[in-house]
Amino acid sequence: MNWEKAKTLTIVFLLLINVFLAILVYYSGHKYTMTAVHDTAIRQYMSRNGVSLNASIPRNFKPMAVLRMKPSQYDDTALAHAVFGSIDDVGSSVSDGQPVYDRGSEELRVGGDSFTYINTLPSDGYILTYDDAVNICEEFLSKHEKILGRYVFDRIRETRDGYSVIFCGKFRDRLIGSNTLVFNVTAGGISRISGVYNAPVDIKGEAREIISPNEAMYLFVEEKNFIFDEDEVIVDGVDLVYYLAERATDSSILTSATPYYRILFFVGEDSDEAQIMINAYTGGMLSIRKVF
């Protein structure tokens, strides 16, 4: 046997296998990637249907597994200490089964994994800027993270009397859209805080294929045409998040957050921001709702 020839053939065979595997890896990676052509096509389609897309669309949509989460319960006494500073002069009661704390113009209601704090007469004394609003909220959050849960800054919106500063939960590189902490800040300080939190645990199960971003946008346009008809819609945010659609009350049983496309939009320039969630596994939609 010609061993030199056999060795050469073996090397060539292995090189061909490597080339074949490289091609498979290349195409498997691009299978779940939006191209510039796809992006342009969906923008043109949306424009023809009265939707202005003022945001980037996610380019990658690789299969995703569910995120296991542990139903949480806020410690109402600790929350009261956080928002009032001290509860020595704070009244407490129960309304509709929920703890309620109040002092003058301030009120705190706690309901399991959610809470709302309102101050109708925050003190005044300084000029409010974009940076002021974010800094006030980040300082409050960092001081009380053990009570409030872990959040990262998501976005800020200007309101009639100040700013709405929104934080979201996060697990690894993905936002958790159902964990939200929303501050309304005026020139007098924080006038409202609304929070929802359930603790992320780990990624569980097999990764499943999800619909592509352009499919999600087509579904959004269909919903827009059905609900808003000829109204002009401005989309200013599109991302892929984990979302806990059904919140559990039994903290001993883990529940699952699934991937959703989160689309943030306005109906006309002067409207409040709204959002719609599209299930990335099924294409099913959660109802359109106003963002705080």
C-alpha positions as CSV (number, residue, x, y, z in Angstrom):
1,M,0.0,0.0,0.0
2,N,1.2,3.5,-0.8
3,W,1.1,5.0,2.7
4,E,2.2,8.4,1.5
5,K,-0.8,8.6,-0.9
6,A,-3.2,7.3,1.8
7,K,-1.9,9.9,4.2
8,T,-2.5,12.7,1.6
9,L,-6.0,11.4,0.9
10,T,-6.8,11.3,4.6
11,I,-5.6,14.9,5.1
12,V,-7.7,16.1,2.1
13,F,-10.8,14.2,3.5
14,L,-10.4,15.8,6.9
15,L,-10.0,19.3,5.2
16,L,-13.2,18.7,3.3
17,I,-15.0,17.7,6.5
18,N,-13.8,20.9,8.2
19,V,-15.0,23.0,5.2
20,F,-18.4,21.3,5.3
21,L,-18.7,21.8,9.1
22,A,-17.7,25.5,8.7
23,I,-20.4,25.9,6.1
24,L,-23.0,24.3,8.4
25,V,-22.0,26.6,11.3
26,Y,-22.1,29.6,9.0
27,Y,-25.6,28.9,7.7
28,S,-27.0,27.8,11.1
29,G,-25.8,31.1,12.6
30,H,-27.3,33.1,9.7
31,K,-30.6,31.2,9.9
32,Y,-31.5,33.2,13.0
33,T,-30.2,36.5,11.8
34,M,-32.2,39.4,10.3
35,T,-30.4,41.0,7.3
36,A,-30.4,44.6,6.2
37,V,-32.8,43.6,3.4
38,H,-35.3,42.1,5.9
39,D,-35.0,45.3,8.0
40,T,-35.7,47.6,5.0
41,A,-38.6,45.4,3.8
42,I,-40.4,45.5,7.2
43,R,-39.9,49.2,7.6
44,Q,-41.4,49.9,4.2
45,Y,-44.3,47.6,4.9
46,M,-45.0,49.3,8.2
47,S,-44.8,52.8,6.6
48,R,-47.4,51.8,4.0
49,N,-49.7,50.8,6.9
50,G,-49.3,54.0,8.9
51,V,-46.6,52.9,11.3
52,S,-43.5,55.0,11.8
53,L,-40.6,52.8,13.1
54,N,-38.3,55.0,15.1
55,A,-36.3,52.2,16.6
56,S,-33.9,49.4,15.7
57,I,-35.3,45.9,15.3
58,P,-33.5,42.9,17.0
59,R,-31.3,41.2,14.5
60,N,-30.8,37.8,16.2
61,F,-33.6,35.4,17.2
62,K,-31.9,32.2,18.2
63,P,-34.0,29.5,20.0
64,M,-34.6,30.4,23.7
65,A,-35.6,28.3,26.8
66,V,-37.9,29.5,29.5
67,L,-36.7,31.5,32.6
68,R,-37.8,30.0,35.9
69,M,-38.8,32.5,38.4
70,K,-39.7,32.4,42.1
71,P,-42.9,34.2,43.1
72,S,-42.0,36.9,45.5
73,Q,-43.7,38.7,48.3
74,Y,-42.7,42.3,49.3
75,D,-42.0,42.9,52.9
76,D,-44.5,45.6,53.5
77,T,-42.9,46.9,56.8
78,A,-39.5,47.1,55.1
79,L,-41.0,48.9,52.1
80,A,-42.7,51.4,54.5
81,H,-39.3,52.1,56.1
82,A,-37.8,52.7,52.7
83,V,-40.4,55.1,51.3
84,F,-41.3,57.0,54.5
85,G,-37.8,57.0,56.0
86,S,-39.3,56.1,59.4
87,I,-42.7,54.6,60.4
88,D,-42.9,56.2,63.8
89,D,-45.6,58.6,62.7
90,V,-47.0,56.5,59.9
91,G,-50.5,55.0,60.1
92,S,-51.3,51.5,59.0
93,S,-54.4,49.6,58.1
94,V,-55.7,46.9,55.7
95,S,-57.8,47.6,52.6
96,D,-59.1,44.8,50.4
97,G,-56.7,42.4,52.1
98,Q,-53.7,44.6,51.4
99,P,-51.5,46.5,53.9
100,V,-51.9,50.3,53.6
101,Y,-49.5,52.8,55.2
102,D,-50.2,56.6,55.1
103,R,-48.8,59.8,56.4
104,G,-50.2,63.2,55.3
105,S,-50.0,63.3,51.5
106,E,-48.3,59.9,51.3
107,E,-49.7,56.5,50.9
108,L,-48.2,53.0,50.3
109,R,-50.2,50.0,49.2
110,V,-48.6,46.5,49.1
111,G,-50.1,43.6,47.3
112,G,-47.8,40.5,47.3
113,D,-45.4,40.9,44.5
114,S,-46.5,44.5,43.7
115,F,-46.7,47.8,45.4
116,T,-47.7,51.5,44.8
117,Y,-46.4,54.5,46.7
118,I,-48.0,57.9,46.0
119,N,-47.1,61.4,47.4
120,T,-49.5,64.0,46.2
121,L,-47.5,66.9,47.7
122,P,-43.8,66.2,47.3
123,S,-41.6,69.0,48.7
124,D,-40.2,71.5,46.2
125,G,-37.0,73.5,46.0
126,Y,-34.8,72.6,43.0
127,I,-34.9,72.7,39.2
128,L,-35.5,69.2,37.7
129,T,-33.4,68.0,34.8
130,Y,-33.2,64.7,33.0
131,D,-30.1,63.8,34.9
132,D,-31.6,64.9,38.2
133,A,-34.6,62.5,37.7
134,V,-32.4,59.5,36.8
135,N,-30.0,60.2,39.7
136,I,-32.7,60.5,42.3
137,C,-34.2,57.2,41.2
138,E,-30.9,55.3,41.0
139,E,-29.9,56.6,44.4
140,F,-33.1,55.4,45.9
141,L,-32.9,52.0,44.2
142,S,-29.2,51.4,45.2
143,K,-30.1,52.2,48.8
144,H,-33.0,49.8,48.9
145,E,-32.1,47.1,46.4
146,K,-32.5,44.3,49.0
147,I,-36.1,45.3,49.5
148,L,-37.0,46.3,46.0
149,G,-35.2,43.6,44.0
150,R,-32.6,43.9,41.2
151,Y,-33.3,46.3,38.4
152,V,-31.4,48.1,35.6
153,F,-32.3,51.4,34.0
154,D,-34.6,50.9,31.0
155,R,-35.8,54.3,29.7
156,I,-37.1,57.7,30.7
157,R,-40.1,59.7,29.4
158,E,-40.9,63.3,29.9
159,T,-44.3,63.9,31.5
160,R,-46.5,67.0,32.0
161,D,-44.9,67.7,35.4
162,G,-41.6,66.0,35.2
163,Y,-40.3,62.6,34.2
164,S,-41.2,58.9,34.3
165,V,-38.1,56.8,34.9
166,I,-38.5,53.1,34.2
167,F,-36.3,50.3,35.4
168,C,-36.6,46.6,34.4
169,G,-35.4,43.3,35.9
170,K,-32.6,41.5,34.1
171,F,-31.2,38.0,33.9
172,R,-27.8,37.6,32.2
173,D,-28.1,39.6,29.0
174,R,-31.9,39.7,28.7
175,L,-34.4,42.1,30.3
176,I,-37.3,40.8,32.3
177,G,-40.2,42.9,31.1
178,S,-42.6,41.8,33.9
179,N,-40.3,43.0,36.6
180,T,-40.8,46.8,36.6
181,L,-40.0,49.7,38.9
182,V,-41.5,53.0,37.7
183,F,-40.8,56.3,39.3
184,N,-42.7,59.5,38.6
185,V,-40.4,62.4,39.5
186,T,-41.4,66.1,39.7
187,A,-39.5,69.2,40.7
188,G,-40.5,68.3,44.3
189,G,-39.0,64.9,44.1
190,I,-40.6,61.4,43.8
191,S,-44.3,61.6,43.5
192,R,-45.1,58.0,42.7
193,I,-43.4,54.5,42.7
194,S,-44.9,51.4,41.2
195,G,-43.1,48.1,41.5
196,V,-43.6,44.5,40.5
197,Y,-40.9,41.9,41.2
198,N,-40.5,38.1,41.0
199,A,-37.0,36.7,41.5
200,P,-35.3,35.0,38.4
201,V,-33.8,31.6,39.2
202,D,-32.3,29.9,36.1
203,I,-32.9,29.0,32.5
204,K,-34.7,25.7,32.3
205,G,-35.5,23.1,29.6
206,E,-34.7,22.8,25.9
207,A,-34.4,26.0,23.8
208,R,-37.3,26.4,21.4
209,E,-37.4,28.2,18.2
210,I,-39.0,31.7,18.3
211,I,-40.7,33.7,15.6
212,S,-38.5,36.2,13.8
213,P,-38.6,39.9,14.5
214,N,-40.2,40.7,11.1
215,E,-43.0,38.2,11.9
216,A,-43.6,40.0,15.2
217,M,-43.8,43.3,13.4
218,Y,-46.2,42.0,10.8
219,L,-48.4,40.7,13.7
220,F,-48.2,44.2,15.3
221,V,-49.3,45.9,12.1
222,E,-52.3,43.5,11.9
223,E,-53.3,44.4,15.4
224,K,-52.7,48.1,14.8
225,N,-55.0,48.0,11.7
226,F,-57.7,46.2,13.7
227,I,-57.7,48.4,16.7
228,F,-56.4,51.8,15.6
229,D,-57.6,51.7,12.0
230,E,-56.1,54.7,10.2
231,D,-54.5,56.4,13.2
232,E,-50.8,57.1,12.9
233,V,-48.7,54.9,15.2
234,I,-45.1,55.7,16.2
235,V,-43.0,52.7,17.4
236,D,-40.1,53.9,19.4
237,G,-38.9,50.6,21.0
238,V,-38.7,46.9,20.0
239,D,-36.8,44.3,22.0
240,L,-36.9,40.7,23.0
241,V,-37.5,40.1,26.8
242,Y,-38.6,37.5,29.3
243,Y,-42.1,38.1,30.5
244,L,-44.1,36.4,33.3
245,A,-47.6,36.5,31.8
246,E,-49.3,34.8,34.8
247,R,-48.1,35.7,38.2
248,A,-48.4,33.0,40.9
249,T,-49.0,33.5,44.6
250,D,-47.5,30.3,46.0
251,S,-43.9,31.2,46.6
252,S,-43.0,27.5,47.0
253,I,-43.8,26.7,43.3
254,L,-41.5,28.1,40.6
255,T,-43.1,29.6,37.6
256,S,-41.9,30.2,34.0
257,A,-41.3,33.5,32.1
258,T,-41.3,33.0,28.4
259,P,-39.7,35.1,25.6
260,Y,-41.8,38.0,24.3
261,Y,-41.3,40.8,21.8
262,R,-41.9,44.0,23.6
263,I,-43.1,46.8,21.3
264,L,-43.4,50.4,22.7
265,F,-45.4,52.9,20.7
266,F,-47.5,56.1,20.6
267,V,-50.8,56.6,18.9
268,G,-50.1,60.2,17.6
269,E,-47.4,62.4,19.0
270,D,-49.3,63.7,22.0
271,S,-50.4,60.3,23.5
272,D,-49.0,58.4,26.4
273,E,-46.7,55.6,25.7
274,A,-48.3,52.1,25.3
275,Q,-46.9,48.6,24.9
276,I,-47.9,45.3,23.4
277,M,-46.3,42.0,24.2
278,I,-46.1,39.3,21.5
279,N,-45.3,35.7,22.6
280,A,-42.1,34.8,20.7
281,Y,-43.1,31.0,20.8
282,T,-46.7,31.3,19.6
283,G,-47.2,34.8,18.2
284,G,-50.0,35.3,20.6
285,M,-50.5,38.8,22.0
286,L,-51.1,40.3,25.4
287,S,-53.6,43.1,25.5
288,I,-52.3,46.6,24.6
289,R,-51.8,48.6,27.8
290,K,-50.6,52.0,28.8
291,V,-47.1,52.2,30.2
292,F,-46.8,54.0,33.6
